Amino acid sequence: MIQSFYRSVLLPLFLVCVVVVMLLQIAATGSATALAIASAVGFIAPFVLKLVPLDGRYMEGVTALTSAVIAVVALLVSGEVSLSDLSAADPTKIYSTIVVTFGVTQAVFAYFKDHPLGPLAVK
């Protein structure tokens, strides 16, 4: 009973909230290119990270570190952060991009964790 309520109501509501927060973040920071790149890669990351043979808090640490690397690379590729002038980089923009990337990764993992896709599902 609770599982069906979770699948039919709470999970789609959570995913809608994640999308709304991401859109608000893009509008607030103006860093649409970096967030789009980071979100696209963050969407794929759980399918790659499922190959890492860790569990629990170690996997959470690997996921957080991966999200940070993805976000920084996305900021560098989009040109919003320059290696030649790191003092001009906005720490809030960097942190918000990392948090959005981690959120996308966790949302995708939560959705596909028990999904009936079989071997494609994130386990």
HUHU-V598605 format. One line per field, one symbol per residue. ss: DSSP state (A for helix, B for strand, O for the rest). phi: phi as a letter, one per 20 degrees, with the letter a starting at -180 (. if undefined). psi: psi as a letter, one per 30 degrees, with the letter a starting at -180 (. if undefined). A space follows every 10 residues. Layout:
ss=???
phi=???
psi=???
This chain:
ss=OAAAAAAAAA AAAAAAAAAA AAAAAAAAAO OAAAAAAAAA AAAAAAAAAO OOOOOOAAAA AAAAAAAAAA AAAAAAAAOO OOAAAAAAOO AAAAAAAAAA AAAAAAAAAA AAOOOOOAAA OOO
phi=.ffffffedf ffffffffff ffffffffem dfffffffff fffegffeff efedbmffff ffffffffff ffffffffnf cdffcffefe ffffffffff ffffffffff fegdffemff ffc
psi=eeeeeeefee eeeeeeeeee eeeeeeeefg heeeeeeeee efefeefeff fkhllbfeee eeeeeeeeee eeeeeeefgf kkffifffkj eeeeeeeeee eeeeeeeeee efegkhfbff kk.
